[in-house]
Amino acid sequence: MKMTKWLAVGLASVALGFAGCKKEDKIPDTQQVNGVAVEMPKLQQALSTTTNDEVRRLVTEAGFNLRYGDYMKSMMALDQLANHPSLTAEQKKIVNDVIEQEKKLAGGGAPAPAQ
């Protein structure tokens, strides 16, 4: 009887140990919007540690407008963000990349092939 109780406790401990060892989900670098890959998750992650309220507001506004298809408002917020003095050169590059990707969306998808 005592051995069964210890065996049950041991199995429960092992089961709880495996339940706690879950691999962390990786945030994707891009999201697909109307067939265009936009690096908004990468931008949000790059600016997630900022304490500047203006930068946070602009990132949130750009993501919200992208999600709801208002690409012009999203690009306006991104343009303000790209010109913000607290961003590093790497962060500004990501912002400019996202602007270029959203230009494709605002123009109706991928640009027409050259003739």
C-alpha positions as CSV (number, residue, x, y, z in Angstrom):
1,M,0.0,0.0,0.0
2,K,2.8,2.4,1.0
3,M,4.7,1.5,-2.2
4,T,1.7,2.3,-4.4
5,K,1.3,5.7,-2.7
6,W,4.9,6.6,-3.4
7,L,4.7,5.4,-6.9
8,A,1.6,7.6,-7.5
9,V,3.3,10.6,-6.0
10,G,6.4,10.0,-8.2
11,L,4.4,9.6,-11.4
12,A,2.4,12.8,-10.6
13,S,5.7,14.7,-10.0
14,V,7.1,13.5,-13.4
15,A,3.8,14.5,-15.1
16,L,3.9,17.9,-13.6
17,G,7.5,18.3,-14.5
18,F,6.9,17.6,-18.2
19,A,3.8,19.8,-18.2
20,G,6.0,22.7,-17.1
21,C,8.7,22.1,-19.7
22,K,6.9,23.6,-22.7
23,K,8.9,25.2,-25.5
24,E,8.2,28.9,-25.7
25,D,6.3,30.0,-28.8
26,K,8.3,32.1,-31.2
27,I,6.7,35.3,-32.4
28,P,6.7,35.4,-36.2
29,D,8.7,38.1,-37.9
30,T,6.0,38.8,-40.5
31,Q,2.3,38.7,-40.9
32,Q,0.5,38.1,-44.2
33,V,-1.9,40.9,-45.2
34,N,-3.7,40.5,-48.6
35,G,-0.8,38.4,-49.9
36,V,1.9,40.9,-48.8
37,A,4.4,39.9,-46.0
38,V,4.5,42.8,-43.5
39,E,7.1,42.9,-40.8
40,M,4.9,44.5,-38.2
41,P,5.5,41.8,-35.5
42,K,9.3,42.4,-36.0
43,L,8.8,46.1,-35.6
44,Q,6.6,45.7,-32.5
45,Q,9.2,43.3,-31.0
46,A,12.1,45.7,-31.8
47,L,10.3,48.6,-30.0
48,S,8.7,46.5,-27.2
49,T,11.2,47.7,-24.6
50,T,10.8,51.4,-25.2
51,T,9.6,53.6,-22.3
52,N,8.7,56.5,-24.6
53,D,4.9,56.9,-24.6
54,E,4.9,58.7,-28.0
55,V,6.7,55.7,-29.6
56,R,4.4,53.2,-28.0
57,R,1.4,55.2,-29.2
58,L,2.7,55.4,-32.8
59,V,3.5,51.6,-32.9
60,T,0.0,50.8,-31.6
61,E,-1.7,53.1,-34.0
62,A,0.2,51.7,-37.0
63,G,-0.6,48.1,-36.0
64,F,-4.2,48.9,-35.4
65,N,-4.7,50.7,-38.7
66,L,-2.8,47.9,-40.5
67,R,-5.1,45.3,-39.0
68,Y,-8.2,47.2,-40.0
69,G,-7.0,48.0,-43.6
70,D,-6.4,51.7,-43.2
71,Y,-3.0,51.6,-44.7
72,M,-2.6,55.4,-45.2
73,K,-3.2,56.1,-41.5
74,S,-0.8,53.3,-40.7
75,M,1.9,54.7,-42.9
76,M,1.4,58.2,-41.5
77,A,2.0,56.9,-38.0
78,L,5.0,54.9,-39.3
79,D,6.4,58.1,-41.0
80,Q,6.2,60.0,-37.7
81,L,7.8,57.0,-36.0
82,A,10.7,56.9,-38.5
83,N,11.4,60.6,-37.8
84,H,11.4,60.1,-34.0
85,P,14.7,61.1,-32.5
86,S,14.8,58.3,-29.9
87,L,14.9,55.5,-32.4
88,T,18.2,53.8,-33.3
89,A,19.4,53.4,-36.9
90,E,18.4,49.7,-36.8
91,Q,14.9,50.5,-35.5
92,K,14.5,53.2,-38.2
93,K,15.5,50.7,-40.9
94,I,12.7,48.3,-39.7
95,V,10.2,51.1,-39.7
96,N,11.2,52.1,-43.3
97,D,11.0,48.4,-44.4
98,V,7.4,48.2,-43.0
99,I,6.5,51.5,-44.8
100,E,7.7,50.0,-48.1
101,Q,5.7,46.9,-47.5
102,E,2.6,48.9,-46.7
103,K,3.0,50.9,-49.9
104,K,2.4,47.7,-51.8
105,L,-0.8,47.2,-49.9
106,A,-2.0,50.8,-50.4
107,G,-1.2,50.5,-54.1
108,G,-3.5,47.4,-54.4
109,G,-0.9,44.6,-53.9
110,A,2.3,43.8,-55.7
111,P,3.5,46.4,-58.3
112,A,2.7,45.7,-61.9
113,P,5.6,44.0,-63.8
114,A,7.7,46.3,-66.0
115,Q,7.2,46.1,-69.7
